[in-house]
Amino acid sequence: LVCSMRAHYRSFSFSASLRNVMPAWVIDKYGENEVLRFTKNAALPIIHYPNEVTVKVHAAGLNPIDISMRGSYGAATMAMKRDPLNMKQSGSEFPLILGRDVSGEIIECGLDVNYFKPGDQVWAAIPPWKQGSLAEFVVLSANEVSHKPKSLRHVEAASIPYVAATAWSAIVNTGGLNKDNSSKKRVLVLGGSGGVGTLAIQMVKAWGAHVTVTCSQNAEQLVRDLGADDVVDYTAGPVEKKLQTLQKLVFDLILDNIGGESEKWALDLLKPWNGAKYVTLVTPFLHNTDLLGLADGMMQSGVTIGCKVLKHLRKGVHYRWGFFAPSGPTLDEISEMVDAGKVRPVVEEVFSFAQVPQGFQKVEQGHARGKTVVSII
Ligand code: NDP
C-alpha cells in the first residue's frame, strides 16, 4: 500500500521499519500523571489504508482532553470508534498515546494519496480515538492532514489544529457564521483566554464580527490584542449582570468554553427570533456514555439535548452542543488565515519531549493563556 518514496526518506524509513519501534509517551492504564511512561519501544505505526499518511512529529500540542483521557474520560465512545464491530482480539486500547495536535513532516503516503508527498510540512488535529502525537511518528488519514502555514515554526503550528478545528466546527458548522456573513454580527466568547477562546476570537474578528469576551482580569490585554472589542472580567462579580448592562439581547452567537452555570443565563443575551445561537463545548455526551454505556448514554444525551433545544426554541433562540471535528480542509482555511496574518499562535509554554509530564501538570493546573506545546525534535 505504500507509495514510492524519495531516496533520502527510503533509508530513514527502512531503518525505522527495521526497528519496528519508536520513542513515545504512553499510558498502560488510566490515572493521574504517574501513569505517563516514556518508552523507546512503542510500536511503530503503519499505514493500513491507501488514504493514510505517516507523519514524523516535530511538535505536539497539549489540550485539556489529554488530561481527561489520561483519567479514562470518553473511554467507552473511543473504544467504539476504534473498533466499531468489536472484532479486535486484544480488547485493549493500551498502550495508549495521547497528544491531539501534530506539526511535522510527511514521510510515507498510501497509494491513493495525491494531495501530499513525502517531505511536505503538515499539521493536523488527531481524533481522540486514534494514537496521538506524543511519539516520533503518527499515522493519519490524508483528509485529516493539511499543509502547515509557511510562516510558522513547528512549535507554533502545533498550538493551533485541535482548538482551531473545534472553534471552526462550533462557530461555522454549528453556529452558522462564516467569512461572508459575520460582518454585522455580534459574538460573545465565554472564556476567551484559553486555547479555543484565543482562536475563536481571532477567527470571528477576521470575518468582521464585533467580539465580546469574558476572561480573568489578567487576561484582558491578551484578548484585546487578539481582537476583542469588549472584555468583561468574570472574577469581579456576576458576569451575567455586567453583560446584561453592556449589551442586552444583542448577540447573534455565543460560544461557551466554560459550561456549568453559564447556560442558565447566557441564552437570555441572544437576539430572539433572529436565528441567534448558543453553542456550548462543554457537553455531557462522553460522560454519559462512560457512565451508562454506549446505548443508554447516547439515549440520555439525546433526551437532554432535545429538551434543552425545545425549551429555548420557545423563546426564539437556538441551543446547540459543539464538538471537535477533524478536518484537513478546515485546517487549509486556517493555514491561509495564519499566512495572511489574520490568525496567530498563542503559545504560553513549550516543553521538551523529556518534559511531557510537566506539560501535563501545566495544562492540568488550568488558567491557560493560549496553548502548551511539546517540542519533539
Ligand atoms: P483551556 O484550559 O485552554 O482554557 C480555558 C480558559 O477559560 C482558561 O484560560 C481559564 O482561565 C478560563 N476560564 C475559566 N473559568 C472561566 C470563567 N468562568 N469565565 C471565563 N473564563 C474562564 O481550555 P480550551 O480552550 O482548550 O477548552 C475550553 C473548553 O472546551 C474545555 O472545557 C474543553 O474541555 C472543551 N472542549 C470541548 C470540545 C468538544 O469537542 N466538545 C473540544 C475542545 C475543547 P482562568 O481560569 O485563569 O480565568
Boltz pocket constraint, residues with backbone or C-beta under 6 A from the ligand:
constraints:
  - pocket:
      binder: B
      contacts: [[A, 63], [A, 64], [A, 65], [A, 162], [A, 163], [A, 166], [A, 190], [A, 191], [A, 192], [A, 193], [A, 194], [A, 195], [A, 196], [A, 197], [A, 214], [A, 215], [A, 216], [A, 234], [A, 256], [A, 257], [A, 258], [A, 280], [A, 281], [A, 282], [A, 283], [A, 322], [A, 323], [A, 324], [A, 363], [A, 366], [A, 367], [A, 368], [A, 369], [A, 370]]
      max_distance: 6.0
